[in-house]
Amino acid sequence: MFIRFVIHSNDIDSGRRQGLFQALGELETQGLLSEHEVENYYELRDWFRKNLRKPVSLTRSSKPHAKKVALSWFKDTATQHISMMHGMARVLEAHDVMVEILRSERPGYVVYEDEFQVAAEPFHETLT
């Protein structure tokens, strides 16, 4: 099982629902987070930077300027990572940003995989 945290706004680049990292980054850029929330966001973001590799590929295409359409999903065994995402969700929900947790056995064409996550180009029927 794979898990993805999203909000209801679409990402400009992918056209898919935006993930929590972008959503929190936007709130911070707009100055809508309290000082405590900014500190919490930075701690969570830094934890992920230390404990989750950035996917090396976000497309199946070998073309040099191919659109990066793969979405990141956590493996359900990445319990600590998922727990940290719930912390990010709490900050967003405090600002009336609804967070949805998607679950899928088939997230799409996997273009990257490590111990905690996959990046996959979604199938037509994949909820994103």
C-alpha positions as CSV (number, residue, x, y, z in Angstrom):
1,M,0.0,0.0,0.0
2,F,1.2,3.5,-0.8
3,I,0.2,6.7,0.9
4,R,0.1,10.3,-0.4
5,F,-0.9,13.5,1.5
6,V,-2.6,16.2,-0.6
7,I,-4.7,19.3,-0.3
8,H,-7.5,20.2,-2.7
9,S,-5.6,22.9,-4.6
10,N,-3.9,21.8,-7.8
11,D,-0.1,22.2,-8.4
12,I,0.5,24.5,-11.3
13,D,3.3,22.3,-12.8
14,S,1.7,18.8,-12.5
15,G,-2.0,19.7,-12.6
16,R,-2.5,17.3,-9.7
17,R,-3.4,18.1,-6.2
18,Q,-0.7,19.8,-4.3
19,G,1.4,18.1,-1.6
20,L,2.0,19.3,1.9
21,F,5.5,20.6,1.3
22,Q,4.4,23.1,-1.3
23,A,1.2,24.0,0.6
24,L,3.2,24.9,3.8
25,G,5.8,26.7,1.8
26,E,3.2,28.9,0.2
27,L,1.6,29.7,3.6
28,E,5.1,30.6,4.9
29,T,5.9,32.8,1.8
30,Q,2.6,34.6,2.3
31,G,3.4,35.3,5.9
32,L,0.4,33.4,7.2
33,L,2.2,31.2,9.7
34,S,2.9,32.2,13.3
35,E,6.5,32.3,14.5
36,H,5.9,29.0,16.3
37,E,4.3,27.4,13.1
38,V,7.3,28.6,11.0
39,E,9.7,26.9,13.5
40,N,7.6,23.7,13.5
41,Y,7.5,23.7,9.7
42,Y,11.3,24.2,9.4
43,E,11.9,21.4,11.9
44,L,9.7,19.1,9.9
45,R,11.2,20.1,6.6
46,D,14.7,19.7,7.9
47,W,13.9,16.3,9.3
48,F,12.7,15.2,5.9
49,R,15.8,16.6,4.2
50,K,17.9,14.4,6.5
51,N,15.7,11.3,6.4
52,L,14.3,11.1,2.9
53,R,16.2,11.0,-0.3
54,K,15.1,13.3,-3.1
55,P,14.0,11.1,-6.1
56,V,16.5,11.2,-8.9
57,S,13.9,10.7,-11.6
58,L,10.4,12.1,-11.9
59,T,9.7,11.0,-15.5
60,R,9.7,7.8,-17.6
61,S,10.9,9.8,-20.6
62,S,14.6,9.9,-21.6
63,K,14.2,13.3,-23.3
64,P,16.3,16.0,-21.6
65,H,13.5,18.5,-21.0
66,A,10.6,16.0,-20.4
67,K,7.9,17.2,-18.1
68,K,8.4,15.8,-14.6
69,V,5.0,14.3,-13.8
70,A,5.8,11.6,-11.2
71,L,4.2,12.0,-7.8
72,S,5.8,10.9,-4.5
73,W,4.0,8.2,-2.4
74,F,5.2,6.8,0.9
75,K,5.3,3.1,1.4
76,D,3.0,2.1,4.2
77,T,6.0,0.7,6.1
78,A,7.5,4.3,6.4
79,T,5.7,4.8,9.7
80,Q,8.0,7.5,11.1
81,H,7.8,9.5,7.8
82,I,4.0,9.2,7.8
83,S,3.8,10.3,11.4
84,M,5.9,13.4,10.5
85,M,3.5,14.2,7.6
86,H,0.6,14.2,10.1
87,G,2.5,16.9,11.9
88,M,2.6,19.0,8.7
89,A,-1.1,18.3,8.2
90,R,-1.9,19.7,11.6
91,V,-0.3,23.0,10.7
92,L,-2.2,23.2,7.5
93,E,-5.5,22.2,9.1
94,A,-5.0,25.0,11.7
95,H,-5.3,27.4,8.7
96,D,-8.4,25.7,7.4
97,V,-6.5,23.9,4.7
98,M,-8.1,20.5,4.3
99,V,-5.6,17.6,4.0
100,E,-6.6,14.3,2.4
101,I,-4.7,11.1,2.7
102,L,-4.8,9.0,-0.5
103,R,-4.1,5.3,-0.4
104,S,-3.3,3.1,-3.5
105,E,-2.0,-0.3,-4.3
106,R,-1.2,1.0,-7.8
107,P,0.2,4.6,-7.7
108,G,1.3,4.4,-11.3
109,Y,4.5,3.7,-13.4
110,V,7.2,3.7,-10.8
111,V,10.2,5.8,-11.9
112,Y,12.0,5.9,-8.6
113,E,12.0,3.8,-5.5
114,D,13.9,3.6,-2.2
115,E,13.2,2.2,1.3
116,F,10.5,4.7,2.2
117,Q,8.9,6.0,-1.0
118,V,8.2,5.6,-4.7
119,A,7.8,8.3,-7.3
120,A,5.3,7.2,-9.9
121,E,3.7,8.6,-13.1
122,P,0.0,8.1,-12.2
123,F,-2.2,5.7,-14.1
124,H,-5.3,7.2,-15.6
125,E,-7.4,5.7,-12.8
126,T,-5.0,6.6,-10.0
127,L,-6.4,9.1,-7.5
128,T,-4.1,12.1,-7.3
